[in-house]
């Protein structure tokens, strides 16, 4: 499935709501892609109706900022997926994560989450979102793009589809730079030369 990706902006907010409210996207509706943007156990990370509303409002507010908090993928005019990406420092939880903490102090953008409704899965949507994220980051002048996929070849791999698979990132040219848990590599793609 070929997609066109666009940054999340306030005028595209209803399209993102359509993706997150679709069948199979309950994890996305629980955090509204704010979980990794905050650190600690505060109001954004305690599952409740108020937490979901707070997270949704926070992501909506981020849609008006630059850089935007992610990209929406469209098949024609239909929104079919989401990828959260931005400067690593925008994801406060990464700094404290034993698995995803920074490898070094190089400025990188992080890809943290993919959301694809059930009806569009297994059609290459996540791969197209990743390709769109690479193009977008390159256009923004990003030097390094980093992600934290699941290596499904490892017996200890858990089901966490929002991170994407190592295979998908391998196919896109990313290379492993660290691995602190058997099934959770950190991968990078250099977009602009040294």
VMD Tcl script that draws the C-alpha trace (Angstrom):
set ca {
  {0.00 0.00 0.00}
  {1.55 3.29 -1.10}
  {1.14 6.15 1.33}
  {1.66 9.87 1.46}
  {2.72 11.18 4.88}
  {1.98 14.58 6.35}
  {3.05 16.13 9.65}
  {0.38 16.27 12.32}
  {-0.99 19.81 12.39}
  {-4.14 21.15 14.06}
  {-6.06 20.91 10.78}
  {-5.20 17.18 10.59}
  {-6.18 16.44 14.19}
  {-9.49 14.75 13.28}
  {-7.56 12.41 10.95}
  {-5.33 11.34 13.84}
  {-8.39 10.81 16.03}
  {-9.78 8.56 13.32}
  {-6.62 6.43 13.38}
  {-6.41 6.23 17.18}
  {-10.13 5.51 17.58}
  {-10.09 2.73 14.99}
  {-10.37 -0.97 15.83}
  {-7.13 -2.41 17.15}
  {-5.70 0.89 18.45}
  {-6.65 0.69 22.14}
  {-3.00 1.04 23.25}
  {-2.78 4.33 21.33}
  {-6.05 5.55 22.86}
  {-4.65 4.82 26.32}
  {-1.58 7.05 25.99}
  {-2.12 9.27 22.92}
  {1.62 8.95 22.25}
  {2.50 10.86 25.41}
  {3.87 7.96 27.47}
  {7.47 8.35 26.29}
  {7.28 12.15 26.26}
  {7.08 12.34 30.06}
  {9.28 10.88 32.76}
  {8.28 9.34 36.06}
  {4.90 8.16 37.23}
  {2.72 11.21 36.95}
  {-0.70 12.08 35.64}
  {0.21 11.07 32.08}
  {1.15 7.49 32.99}
  {-1.56 6.38 35.43}
  {-4.27 4.61 33.40}
  {-7.58 6.38 33.92}
  {-10.15 8.39 32.00}
  {-8.56 11.63 33.20}
  {-5.10 10.42 32.09}
  {-6.40 9.63 28.60}
  {-8.06 13.05 28.31}
  {-4.94 14.81 29.59}
  {-2.72 12.92 27.14}
  {-5.04 13.57 24.23}
  {-5.13 17.31 25.01}
  {-1.33 17.40 25.36}
  {-0.78 15.72 21.98}
  {-3.30 18.06 20.38}
  {-1.36 21.02 21.79}
  {1.88 19.56 20.39}
  {0.30 19.41 16.92}
  {0.57 23.21 16.78}
  {4.30 23.23 17.56}
  {7.40 22.81 15.46}
  {8.57 20.19 15.01}
  {5.23 18.37 14.99}
  {4.99 15.25 17.18}
  {4.69 12.84 14.27}
  {3.33 12.00 10.86}
  {0.01 10.67 9.58}
  {0.03 8.25 6.65}
  {-2.71 8.52 4.03}
  {-3.87 6.05 1.42}
  {-5.56 8.44 -0.94}
  {-7.50 10.70 1.42}
  {-7.93 8.02 4.09}
  {-5.71 8.25 7.19}
  {-4.33 4.74 7.79}
  {-1.46 5.13 10.26}
  {0.71 7.22 12.55}
  {4.41 7.38 13.37}
  {5.68 9.36 16.36}
  {9.09 10.93 15.82}
  {11.08 13.93 16.87}
  {14.22 15.05 18.69}
  {15.27 12.47 21.30}
  {15.12 15.11 24.03}
  {11.35 15.44 23.37}
  {10.97 11.89 24.77}
  {11.91 12.33 28.43}
  {11.32 8.68 29.30}
  {14.07 7.54 26.94}
  {16.73 9.19 29.13}
  {15.75 7.00 32.11}
  {15.00 3.78 30.26}
  {17.51 0.99 30.93}
  {16.75 -0.37 27.44}
  {16.38 2.78 25.35}
  {18.62 5.29 27.14}
  {20.97 7.33 24.93}
  {23.90 5.48 23.39}
  {25.91 8.71 23.22}
  {25.39 12.45 23.16}
  {24.98 12.81 19.41}
  {21.87 14.75 18.38}
  {19.36 12.25 17.05}
  {15.69 12.11 16.25}
  {13.83 9.14 17.68}
  {11.08 7.02 16.17}
  {9.13 5.76 19.13}
  {5.72 4.53 18.01}
  {3.70 3.23 15.07}
  {-0.10 3.02 15.15}
  {-1.91 1.11 12.40}
  {-5.62 0.18 12.67}
  {-6.39 -3.54 12.37}
  {-7.95 -3.26 8.92}
  {-4.72 -1.85 7.43}
  {-2.22 -4.20 9.04}
  {-0.10 -6.66 7.03}
  {-0.29 -4.36 4.00}
  {3.05 -2.56 4.42}
  {1.64 0.50 6.19}
  {4.31 0.57 8.91}
  {7.06 0.22 6.28}
  {5.58 3.11 4.31}
  {5.32 5.19 7.50}
  {8.97 4.46 8.22}
  {9.98 5.45 4.67}
  {7.98 8.65 5.07}
  {9.63 9.35 8.42}
  {13.08 8.95 6.85}
  {12.18 11.32 4.00}
  {10.69 13.84 6.41}
  {13.68 13.75 8.79}
  {16.09 14.14 5.87}
  {14.12 17.16 4.63}
  {14.33 18.68 8.13}
  {18.12 18.32 8.12}
  {18.24 15.55 10.73}
  {21.64 13.84 10.77}
  {20.79 10.63 12.68}
  {17.49 8.83 13.02}
  {17.18 6.30 15.86}
  {14.60 3.67 16.83}
  {13.99 0.95 19.43}
  {12.37 -1.99 17.61}
  {11.59 -5.50 18.76}
  {13.82 -8.29 17.43}
  {11.24 -11.00 16.83}
  {13.96 -13.58 16.15}
  {14.81 -13.55 19.86}
  {12.93 -16.07 22.05}
  {12.39 -13.41 24.72}
  {10.66 -11.01 22.30}
  {7.45 -9.56 23.68}
  {4.48 -8.39 21.70}
  {5.02 -4.63 21.40}
  {4.05 -3.79 17.81}
  {4.11 -0.05 18.40}
  {7.94 -0.09 18.31}
  {8.12 -1.79 14.90}
  {10.25 -4.82 14.09}
  {14.01 -4.99 13.71}
  {13.51 -6.64 10.31}
  {11.56 -3.62 9.07}
  {14.32 -1.26 10.19}
  {17.02 -3.53 8.74}
  {15.28 -3.41 5.37}
  {15.21 0.41 5.57}
  {18.99 0.53 6.05}
  {19.17 1.07 9.81}
  {22.09 -0.51 11.65}
  {22.24 -1.75 15.22}
  {24.28 0.46 17.58}
  {23.40 -1.03 20.99}
  {21.45 -3.87 22.61}
  {20.79 -3.84 26.32}
  {18.11 -6.54 26.29}
  {18.22 -9.58 23.99}
  {15.14 -8.63 21.97}
  {15.47 -4.83 22.05}
  {18.20 -3.33 19.86}
  {18.76 0.36 19.29}
  {19.12 1.06 15.58}
  {20.24 4.14 13.65}
  {20.25 5.49 10.15}
  {22.66 8.24 9.16}
  {20.84 10.71 6.93}
  {23.46 13.41 6.44}
  {27.21 12.76 6.09}
  {29.79 13.37 8.80}
}
mol new
graphics top color blue
foreach p $ca { graphics top sphere $p radius 0.5 }
foreach p [lrange $ca 0 end-1] q [lrange $ca 1 end] { graphics top cylinder $p $q radius 0.2 }
display resetview
